[in-house]
Amino acid sequence: MMSSLLFDIRFPQGPLSLWVQAIWSAQIPMNQQGVTRRLVADAGSGILFNLGEPILVDQEVWNDPVMFQSTNRQAHMIHLPAGANLVGVRFQPGMGCLFQTKLAKQEDTTSTLQTSEFIQSLFVRLKGGLNIQERIDLLDKAFYQRVSSMTDTYDPVVKAVELLQQSSRVDLSNTLSLSQRQIERQFQDRLSMSPKYFQRLRRVRAVLLALKIEKNHGKLAELAIEYGFSDQAHMTRECQLIAGITPKRFMKSRLLG
């Protein structure tokens, strides 16, 4: 059955990719059935522009026109009803919090992101009848221009995230010339999690991505070792805890979908 979800996504390139991992648009026509999707934890955060009907996230109604999605530490279930009309910006891990802080300084205000002049101006323009590509183009250009004046020459959190995504055995305190306590504090401030939890989250995400790409993974025990788990049972526990689904159930849902 063809999905009623009209979805498009862009992965920014160049300097903007340091801040933003994706800009996306999702719509459900009024005459179509709603859809429910699992959002796997990615340690990212985001800004959501809601131009249509209220949506449900873990059975909670979200109906504000502009919402900030805090750092995603665990999987969530999102339901888009008929008439849903969303546009979103997904930040790289740790960058959403930094963006809010720097934006408030630029606007010389202590107001929330939802009342920011920059964000409100984008919301008004998004409501102006733009098509999907025009929406994504608008956010791409606007955020590129905004973050061009925010980027630091050296950001230890960005470097740490990059290193942890490359290897789970890297010694951050030695590589970054920061103490373990300093690294922990920066991760808590920006990602609301420890470097160790970030590693666990990214490892689970990598497993589910592998299961999504590969049609058949008959040997889950081998997959567990490949991605650094002690055994299959360890991988299953971590996937259930962080993603809310076991590898076997994930594969079954993919086959049924």
N, C-alpha and C positions, 0 to 999 in steps of 0.2 A: 504494500500500500504506500502511495506517495505521501510524504510528510506535508503537512499544511504550513510548516515553518519556512518563512522566507528569510534566509540568513546569508550574510556576506561578511567577510573579515579581511583585514589587511594587516600585515606584519611590517611595521615601519623599518626603514633602512637608514643607515648613516647615524648622525648624532642623536636623532630622536629615539633610536632603538636602545640607547643607554637607559632611557627613562620609561619608554612605553613598549610593551611586548605585543599589543594588539589593539586595533580599533575595529569595532564591529557594529552591525545593525541586525536586528531581529524583529520580524513582524508576523502576526497571525491575522489573516483576513477575517472580517466579522462573520462571514458565512462559513468559516471552517472550524473544525474542532481544535481545542487547545492541546498543548503538548507538555509533557513532563520530562525533564532531563536531569541527570546527575552531574553536578559540577565537582570534578575531582580537585582536591586541594593542590594549589600551585605556589603557595607562599606569596602570591601577588595580592594587590588591592586594586580598587577601581572606582571610576565615577560612572554612574548610571543616569542617563537622561530618559525619563519616562514620559513619552508623548501620547500614550494611549491608556488602556484599561489597567487597573491595579494588577499586580502579579503576586504570586505566593512563593515565599522562600521558606522551606521547612514549615509549611502550614501557617506562616505569619504573613499577613497582608502588607505589601509594600506599595504605597500609593503616592509618596512624595514625588514632585516633578524632577527633583535632583537628589540623588542619594550617593553617599560615599560608602563603598563596600570595604570594610576593614580587611586586614590581612587574612587570607583564607588558610586556616590551619587544618581543617577537616572538611570532608565532602558535604555538600548541601544538595537538597532536591529543590529544583525551581519549576514552577508551573506557569506557563504562559497561556492565558485564556484567549478566546476569540477577541480580536480588537487590540491585542497587545502590540505595542509599538515602541521599541527600545533602541537606543543608541548608546554605546559604551566605550570607555577607554580603560584598558587593562594595563596597569603599571607593572614594571619589573619588580621583583622582590626588593622591599625596602625603599622603593622610590616614591610610593604614594604619600607616605608620611612626610618625606623630605619636600615633596612638591607642595603640600599644604602649608608647611612652615615657611618656605621661601615665597610662596604666593602671598601669604598674609603680610610678610615684610615688604614686598613690592607694592602692595596696595595700602600699606600703612594702616592696618586694621587688625582687630582681634576677633572679627566676625567669623562665622562658620564658612566652610567651603560652599554650602548651598546658597549663601547670600553674597558670595564674591561677585564683584562687577564682571570679572572675566568669565566666570561660569554662567552667570545670568545672561550675559550678552550672547553666549553660545546657545543657550537654551532658546532664547527668542528667535535666533536665526534658524535653528533646527526645526522650529515649529512652522517655518515659512513655506512649507510644501516642497521641500527638496526631495529628490529621489535618493536611493540608497547610496549610489556612488558620490553624489554631491555632498551628502552628509559626512561620509568618511573622508572625502577631500577636505571639507571644512575643518574637521577636528584634526586631521593630519597637519594642515598648514598652521592652524591656530596654536596647537601645542608645540610644534616645532619652533615657532617664533617666540613663544613664552619661555620654553626651557633653554633656549640658546643663551639666555642671560643668567641662567641658574647653575650651569654645569661647573663643577669644581675640577681643577686639574687632577687632584688625587682624592678619591673617596674610598676609605678603607672598607666600608661595607660592600660597595660594588665589587672591589677586588676580592674580598672574602667570598662573596656569593659566586663569583666567577671560578675561584679556585675549588670551592666545595662541589660545584657542579662537574668539574673535571675529574676530581678524585676524592674519595672519602678518607684517604690516608695522609692528606696534606697537614703540615704543622703550621697553623695559622699564626701563632705567636712568633714563630721564627721568621716566617715569610713576610709578615706585615710589620715587624718591629714594634708590635704592641703586646702588652701583657694579656694573659688569658682573661683577666678580670675586665680589662678595657674592651676586648672583643665581645665578651658576653654582654656587657652593658650596651654597647652600640647595637648589637643584634636585638636586644630586648626593646630598646628605644625605637628602632626602625621597623622591625619585623614582628615584635611581640612574641618572640620565640628564641630559643638558644640555637647556636650553630649545630649542635647535635640533633636537635629536633628537625632543623632544616634539612640536614642530611637524610634523616629517616623519611621525611616527606618527599623529597626529590627521588629517593630510591623507589618508593612505592609508585610514584607517578611514572617513573621509567619502566617499571614492570607492566603497568596497565597499558602504557603506550606500545610496548612490545607485543602484548597480547592483542591489541587492537590492530596492529599492522600485520602480524602473522595470523593466518587463518587457522592454523592448527599448531597447538603447543601441547603435545601429548606428554611431554616429560617436564612437568612442573618442578621436579626436584633439581633438574639440570638448570632450569631458569633461575631458581633460587640461588644456586651457587654462583651463577654468572653475574648476578646483580648484588652479590655481597652478603646475602643472608646466610645464617648458619645452616639452615636446612629448609625443607618445604614448609614444615609446621611454623617456623619463624616467619617466613614470608606471608603465610596465610593470616597469622595473627596481626601482623603489621598492616596488611591490606584491609582487614576488617576494622581495625582501630582507626586508621587514618582516612581510608576511602569509603568505609561503610559497606564493603562488598569483598567477598573472597575471590581469588583468581578463577576458581571453577565457576562461580556464579557469574562473574564478569564475562567469561567466555560464552556461557549459556545465553546471557542476555544479548550478546553480540550476534549469536546465531539466530535467535528469535527475532532480533530487530532487522 
